[in-house]
Amino acid sequence: MSEDQAKRPLAVALHYEKGSREAPRVVAKGRGLVAERIVALAEENGVVIESNPVLAEALSGVELDDTIPVELFDAVAVVIGYVLRQSRR
């Protein structure tokens, strides 16, 4: 990845069914204008957004519609816990 690319905003969207035994899947990802659109769509639809640049960078290597790798389960579980708590408010 180039230095210019690393400076552009990055967004990764995950899909997870509460109570599901399936791992979360990457359903959208992008940098720059695509990242801004992902965030805007999430906001328009009341989706909770968690800013975690390190995790987003790690997830950006996952292909679209693939489940997250085992190595990221713990980090993503923390984010899902945050999202579920925010959703209850």
C-alpha positions in Angstrom: 0.0 0.0 0.0 1.3 3.4 -0.9 1.8 6.2 1.7 -1.0 8.2 -0.1 -3.4 5.3 0.1 -2.6 4.8 3.8 -3.6 8.5 4.5 -7.0 8.1 2.9 -10.0 7.2 5.2 -10.8 3.5 5.3 -14.2 2.0 6.2 -15.1 -1.7 6.5 -18.7 -2.8 7.1 -19.4 -6.1 8.8 -22.6 -8.1 8.9 -23.5 -10.3 11.9 -26.7 -11.8 12.9 -27.2 -11.6 16.7 -27.2 -15.1 18.1 -25.8 -16.6 14.9 -23.2 -19.3 15.1 -21.6 -17.9 11.9 -18.7 -15.5 11.9 -19.2 -11.9 10.8 -18.7 -11.2 7.1 -17.1 -8.3 5.4 -19.9 -6.8 3.3 -18.4 -3.5 2.2 -15.0 -1.9 2.3 -13.2 1.0 0.7 -11.0 4.0 0.9 -11.5 7.7 0.3 -14.9 8.5 -1.4 -16.0 4.9 -1.1 -15.3 4.9 2.7 -17.1 8.2 3.1 -20.1 6.7 1.3 -20.1 3.6 3.4 -20.1 5.8 6.6 -22.9 8.0 5.2 -25.1 5.0 4.4 -24.5 3.6 7.8 -25.4 6.9 9.4 -28.5 7.2 7.2 -29.7 3.8 8.3 -29.0 4.1 12.0 -26.1 1.7 12.0 -23.7 2.0 14.9 -20.2 3.1 13.8 -17.1 2.2 15.7 -13.9 3.9 14.8 -11.0 1.4 15.0 -8.4 2.2 12.3 -6.1 -0.8 13.2 -8.9 -3.3 13.0 -10.3 -1.7 9.8 -6.8 -2.0 8.2 -6.6 -5.7 9.2 -10.2 -6.3 7.9 -9.5 -4.5 4.6 -7.5 -7.6 3.4 -10.6 -9.8 3.8 -12.5 -10.4 0.5 -16.0 -9.1 0.2 -18.6 -11.6 1.6 -15.9 -13.7 3.3 -16.1 -14.3 7.0 -13.5 -12.7 9.2 -10.4 -14.7 9.9 -10.0 -16.6 13.2 -7.1 -14.3 14.2 -9.5 -11.3 14.3 -12.4 -13.0 16.2 -11.4 -11.4 19.6 -11.0 -7.9 18.2 -14.3 -8.1 16.3 -16.1 -9.5 19.3 -15.2 -6.4 21.3 -16.6 -4.2 18.5 -19.8 -6.3 18.3 -20.2 -6.0 22.0 -19.9 -2.2 21.7 -22.4 -2.1 18.9 -24.9 -4.3 20.7 -24.6 -2.1 23.8 -25.1 1.1 21.8 -28.1 -0.4 19.9 -29.9 -1.0 23.2 -29.8 2.8 24.0 
